[in-house]
Amino acid sequence: MKTSSLSPSPAWSRCLILAAASFCKLAAAVPVPHEHQEFEAMLDAPYHGEGRGLDARTFTLSFDYPGLRGHRKLRWHLALVAPGGREVARWQGGTLSGRPVDVPVRWPGRLGNRLANRRPAPGVYRVRLRAAAGSEEVEQSWDIAVGSPPVPALPAFAPLPGRHTVLQAAPAAGALPYTVYYGNLHSQTRDSDGGGALDDCRGAQDPQTAPFGPDAAFPYARAHGLDMLMVSEHNHMYDGSDGTRADADPAAARALYQAGLQTARDFNEQHRDFLALYGMEWGVISNGGHLNIFNSDQLLGWERNGKGELLADTATARSDYGALYTLMRKQGWIGQFNHPSLNDQFKVDGVPLAYTADGDETMALCEVMNTSAFSANDKEAETRRSNFEAACNKLLEAGYHVAFSSNQDNHCANWGASYTNRTAVLVPNGEPLTRDSFVAAVRARRVFATMDKESQLVFTANGHLMGERFDNRGALQLSVQFANGAGRRAAAIAIMEGVPGRNGAVSQLTLDASSTVTPAPGQHFYYVKLTQDDGKVLWSAPVWVNQLAEEQP
């Protein structure tokens, strides 16, 4: 792994010498809330029971609040939900300090009390966690197998080619004319608060102090089998602080962003089999929300030094998402909602996850599942992960045309290696993987999210590929296709449906891989959630259907 040195700024060197002097107080960063200070709740729900016909297992609830001092009241409820939607078991508890805590919850694999306990009917159940700390609420849910659920029947599928030959070496006759590429579209390096050495990485790094930058991240990801890596640095840390340094040099901040872009361009020139992407994660957690911008050559920001000089190329107001979406649309930039919260992020006119036409045009992806941002695991074995499907569904119901993505938000030097999850994009056969072809694929929502890097998922509606928007009259044929290069099989399939702009609830349409429906006139969206026999999940991009009324004779 290549490393490069990072020298402290002259002003900071003077502060080290004059630690007691007032100069240091003036030059130091203005205090702000811890960048990652938000309530975190994760749920680990083993997909299978403990074996030999036993459905018993232990669920693990993980709670943390980085940067919290003292104690904060925590309320959590865990429910086991049967296939029909009825809660059949429930647990609850509380307490949270400034330290991470794991809470084991034992389920004996039976329902009812001691006098009337019984084995549950076989099927795919859902384990749902709802937790709140103050006004912050988190919902997590995962499916589990109880008993021996019926295995879904799937149509034959000629897998798409990829850079690696696990599934197929060349396009098959009749296959879709796309090549699939797998990557991690959310990570940090030394340019902001990432890049920590694995033997000493416990969380976010102090900005610009870690040993490893983008010049280390790209070759690491390529060596670990990824087709692409997005280095997404926090846009407000280019002054080398969590806050705002009064003595920050605007030219140095802008030059660091440009250097990251050049590092990506140079790596792409030397390695045509890999796509290095460099950009920014815009926004703050406190009263805000993080989003990635994939293709901006300008650093956006709101911070100014003590002289009032902007520490960025282009001024953007902090947490003004409406204005940001408008700018992104004007510039042709595309983005991704990162680890979205249900109730307090991405506000426009005070409304969380609010729809705007400009936002709909430019926000193409929503992270549906992430592994722990502070994992130091480099064996793809991280067990801590978060599910954001409820927030992504809320965005879909608000009217956003977003596809699902799955990333790692690496802050340690294990870019793409903490787990097997990936975001996959479909690029036309014969077209090289470049920033332009990547942006075109994401803009078309030719994307699926997967917890298994060896899997493929394709969803079509009357022959229209996932991501498409089209008019339809009459019957709608929905079809799910799946392949895995390591022998894994589909254990459960759910085709989900919703109505854009309704601001309602996404619901389950069918558990069949092939289904024919005739939607009511109006707007609809459909997507697939497929669970493998090892519990790993894939999400297709939706299709959006404008159902026309039947023509009168």
N, C-alpha and C positions, 0 to 999 in steps of 0.2 A: 504493500500500500504506500503510495507516495504521500509525503508530508511536506509542508512548507512552513517556514517560521512566520511568526506574527509578532512584530515589535510594538511596544506600547507607544502611544502618541507622546510627543514632547510635553504637552500639558500634563498628561497623566504621570509622566516621569517626575515632573516637578512636584506633583502632589505627593508622590511617594517620599520625596525628600522633605517636603514641607507639610507633613501630615497634620501638624497642629496649627498651621497658618490659615488665615481667613481665605487666602486664595483658593485653597482646596474646596472650601465650602461654596465659593462662587462658581467654581468650574465643575463641581459635581453635578450629576444628573438630578433634575427635578424629581422628587419622589412620586411614584405612581403605584397603583395596585400591582401586585405580582401578575405577570403576563398570563400565567396559567392558573390564576386563582379563580377556580370555579368548582362547583360540586361535581364529583365524579362517582358514578355508581356502575359497576360491572357485574354481570351474571355469568357464571360458568355452570352450564346444565349439560351433563354427559348425555349423549344421544341414546346410548344403550344402557340397560341395567347392568348389574354386576355379574351376570352370566348364569348359566345352568338354569335357565327359565325364571330367574329372579328379576323383577323390575325395580328392586330397591336401588337407590343411588343417593349420593350426597350432592346437593347444590351448594355452590360457593358464591356468596355475595361479597364483593370487594368495594369498599368505600374509601374515598380520599378527598381532601380539600387542600390542595397545594397552597402554601402561604397563609393558611389559617392559624391564628394565634388563639390559644384557649380552646373552649368547647363551643359547639353549636348543636342545637337540637336536631335530631335526625328522626324521621319517620319512614319506615319501609313496610311494604306489604308484598308478599310473594304469593302467587296463585298458580295452581295447576288447573289448566283449562282443557276440558274434554273436546273432542273433535266438533261437537255441536255448538260449542261456545259457552257451555255451562261450567262454572267454577266447581271443582270437586274436592279441592283441598286448599287450605289457606294458612299462611304463617305471617307474623308481624313482629316488629321490634324497633329499637332505636339506639341512640347515643352516637356521638361523633366527636373526636378530638382532632388535634392538629396532625395526627399520625395516620398512616394508612391502616385499615383494619379489615380483616377477612372474617366473615360470619358463615360458618357451615350450617346448612339446613338439611336435616336427614329426612328422606321420604322412604318409608318401609316398603313401598311398592304395593300397598293395599289402600283401600278407601274405607271411610267410616271409623267408628270408635272400636274399643276393644270388644264390645259385646256384639257388634254387627260389622266387623270388617270383612271386606270381600276383595277379590281380585278385580281390577278394572277391566273393562272391555278393551280388546286390542285396538290400536289405532295410533295416529300421530297426534300427540297432545302438545299443548303449548305451556311453557313455564314463563310467567310474566312477573317482572319486578317493577314496582312503582315506588320511588323513593323521593323524599323531599328534605332539603336543608334550608330553612328559612323560606324564601320565595322561590328558590331554585328547585325545579322538579326534573326528574329523569325517569324515563320508561325504557326498560330493556326486555326483550322477549326472545326465546329460542324454542324451536320445536324439539321434542324428544319422541322416541319410539317406545310404545308400551305394548308388551306382548309381541305378536308377529303381524304387523299391519300388512294388508295386501300390497303387492308390488305393482306399481303402475306399468301399463303397457306403453311402449314408445315406438314411434315409426322408425324405419330404417334411416340412417343418417350417414352421409359421406362427410367425415370431418374436414374442416378447413385446414389448409396448410399453414405452417408457422415457421419461425426461424429454426426451431428445434424439431426434430423428426419423431417425437414420441408418438404422436397420433397419426401422422401421414407425411410422406415425403414430397408428394406432388398433388396438384388438384385432381380429384376423381371426376369421372364422367358424371355430369349432372349436378355437380357440387356448386354451391354459391360461388360467384367469382371474386372472392375476397381471401386475403391472408390475415390471420389473427396474430396480434402482437400483445404481449403481456408486460405490464409495468407497474410501477409504484409512482403515483402522481402527487405525493405529498411527503416532503422530507426537508430537513434543515441541515446546515453545516456550520462551520465556524463563522461564516459571514453574518449569522445572527446568533441563535442560541442552541445550535446543534454541533455535531462533530466531536462529541465526547469520546475519549478512549474507552473501550468496552470494559477494561478492568477497573475503571474509576468513574463510571457514568451512572448516576443515581437519579437524574432528572434533567431539566433544562439547564444549559450551561450559561454562565455569565457571558453576555454578548461579546463575540469576537475574542474569546480567550481559549477556546478549545483547539486541539492540535490539527484537526482535519477539516479541510475546505472542499469546495466542489471539485478541485483537481484530484482529490482522493475518492470522492463519492461516485463519480461516473465509472472509473475503472473497477471499483469494488462491485457495483451493481452488475456491470457486464460480466465480471468473473463469476458472479453468483447466478447467472442464467437469465437475468432480466433482459427484455428487449428495449426498455426505455426507463428513464428515471427523471422525475421532475424535482429539482431542487427549488424549494419554495421558501425563500427567506422572509422573515418578518419585516415588513416595509419600514417600520419605525425603529429599527435597531441598527441602521447603517451609520449612526453616530457612535456605536459601540456601547450603548446603554439601554436599559429597560425604560428609562425616562427620557429626558432631553438634556444633553450636555450644553451648557452655556458657551463653552469654548469649542464646540464642534465645527469642523471645517466642511462647508457645503461641497466643495470640490472633491474632497476625499470621499464623502458619502456617495456622490454621483459616480465617481471613478470606480469605487468598489462594486457597484451594481453593474457597470459596464464591463468590468473585468470578469465578473461571473458569466455574463452573456458571451464574452469572447472565449472563456474556457469551454463553454458548451459548444460553440462553433468549431473550435479547434479540435475537440474530441470527436465531433461528428465527421469532420474532414478526414480524420485518421482512422475512424472505425465506422465504415458504412453499414455495418450490421447492427448498429445500436443508435438509439436516439437519446441524446443528452438535452434536456430542457432546463432552462434557468429562468426564474421569474420571482414573483413575490406572493406572500401570504398577507393580504391586506386586512387591516382592522385590528381591534383589540377585543379581548374577551369581556371585560367589564363594560356593560351597556353597549355592546357591539355585536361581534361575531366575526369569525375568520372566513375569508374566502381566497381561493387561489386565482390568480390571473396568469394564464399560460403563455401569452404571446405579446406581452408589452415590452418594448425596448426602452421605455421610460420608467424611472422610479417615481412612484406616487407617494405623497406624504403630506402631513400637516404640521410637522415639527419645525420650529425655527430656533436658531441659536440666540445667544444673548444680544447679538446685533440685529436680530430680526430677519436673518437670512434663511431662506427655505432650504431644508436639508433633503432635497429631492429635486427631480426635474420638473414635475408638475404638481401643483397644489391641489389637494383634495381635502375636504373637511372631514374631520374625524367622525366616524359613525353616521355619516350622511349617505346612506345606501342608495336612496333615490337619485341623488346627484351622481354618485359613482356609476350606477347602472347607465345613466344617460351618457356619461363620458365614455364608458366602455363601448356602448353601442356606436357612438360617433367614430371611435377609433378602430372599430372592428375587432375588439378584444373579446375573448371568451373566458368564462370562469367556472368555478366549482364551489358549491357550498361545502365548507369543511365542518365536520362533526357538529351539525346543526342542533341547537336546543329547541325544544318545543315551544317554550313560553316567553323567552326574553332576548331573542337575537334577531338580527336582520330586520330591524324595525324601520318602517316608513310611516310617517305621521303617527307614530306611537303604536302601530300595529305590528306585532312580531310576524316574521315570515310573510310579509305583505307583498302582494302581487303588484308589479308595474309592467307596462308593456315593454319598456326598455330593459328591465331585468329579465323578462321572458326571452327577449331576443338574444341576450348575452350570457345568461347563466345556463350552462348546458349540462352540468353534472351535479349530483348530490351524493356525498359520502354516506353509504348505507351501513358500512361496517369498517371499523378500524381496529388494529391491534394497539396495545398500550404505547403511547407516544414516548415513554421513557424506558422501554424495554432494552436490555442489553443482551438479549438472546440472539445468537447468530447461527442457530441450528434449526430455524423455522419451527420452533417448539413453544413459542409464547402462548400461554393460556389465557392471559387477560385481554379481553376484547370488548368493544362497545358496538351496540346496534342502534342505528339511527333511522330505521325504517319508518317509524311513526312520524318523525319530523319530515322526512322526504315525502311521505304520503300527504302530509299537510300541504307541502309546497305543490304537489301535483294537483290536489283538490283546489288550491288557490288559483290554479291556471298555468303554473309553470310547466314548460316542456323540458323536464330534466330526465336524464338517464342516471342509472345508479353506478357508483364507483366504489372500490374497496382499496384502501391504502394503509400505510403504516405510520405516517407522521413521525418518522424517525428523528430523534434528537441525539441518539448515540450513533457511533460509527458502524452501523449494521444495516445500511440502506437496502431495503428489500429482503433482508435475511432473517427478520424476527419471526416471520410466519409464512405460510404458503399462499396467503391471499394476494390477489392481483386485480388490477383494472385491465380489461382486454378491449382493444379497439380493432375494428375491421377496416382494412385498407384494400382498395382494388388490387387484384393480382397484377403483377408486373410493375406496380408503382412503388418506388422506393419509400421507405419510412423516413420522412423528414418532418420538420416542424410544420410545414405547409400541409402535408398529407395527413398528419396527426390532427391538426386543427380542423381540416375538412371533415375527417371522420367523426370527431367529437361534435362539430357543428351539426352533422347529420344524425347524431345520437346513435351511430353504429357502434354500440358499446355494450358490454355486459360486465357485471361484477362477480367475482368468484373467490371463494375461500380455498380453492384448490387450483393450483397453477397448471395441473394436468388436464383440466376439464374445459369443455366448450358447451355453450348454450346458445341456441338460435330459436327465435320466436317469430312466427309469421302470421299474418291475418289476410286471408284471400291472396296469398302470395306476396303481400307487402312485408318487407323486412322490418324487424324491430327498429324503432326510431322514426319511422315514416309517419306522415300525416296525410290522410286521404279521405275522399268522399266515398260513401258506400250506400247502396240501395239493395234491400233484400237480405238474404242470409250472409252470415260472416263465419268463415271457417278458420278457427284458431288452431295452430299446430305448434307443438314443442318438440325440439330436437336436441339431443344430448349425447356427448361422447366423453370418455375419459381414457387417458393413456396408461393408467395404472390398474385397470380392472375394476374400478369402482362402478357401482350401479346406482340408478335413481331409486330412492326409497319412498319419496313423496313428491307430488307435484301439486301446486296450487296456481290456477290462473286467477289473478286479482283484477277487479274492475273498479272504476271510479268515474267521476264526472268533473272535468276541469271547470273551475269557476264556481262550483257549487259550495265549496268550503264545508264539505260534509265528511263522511267516513268512507275509506276504501273498504271493499268487502270481497269475500271469496266467491268467485263465480262457479268454479268447478275444480274437481281433483283429477280430471282426465287430461291426458296429453293431447288429445284431439277432441275438439268440441265445435259444434255448429250452433250459433245463436242468431237471433234477429233482434238487434238492439232497438229500443224506442228511438224515435226521431230525436236528433240533437247530438251533442258532443259527448264522447266517451273516450276513456283510455283503458288499456289492458296491459298487464305485464305478468311475467312468470316468476314464481319463486320455487326453485327446485332444491330438495334436500337429498344429499347422497346417503348411501348406506353407512357412512362413517360420521354422519351428522354435519358435514360441511355443506354450505348453502351457496347457491348461485342465484343471481337476480338478472333477468333480461332488462333491456331498455323497454319502455312502453311502446305500443303503437297507439296513435291518436286517430279516432274515427269520427267523422262527421256523418251521422246516419241520416239519409234523406228519406222523406216520406215516400211510400209506394205510389207509383204513377197510377192515376185513375184511368180505367179503360174508356 
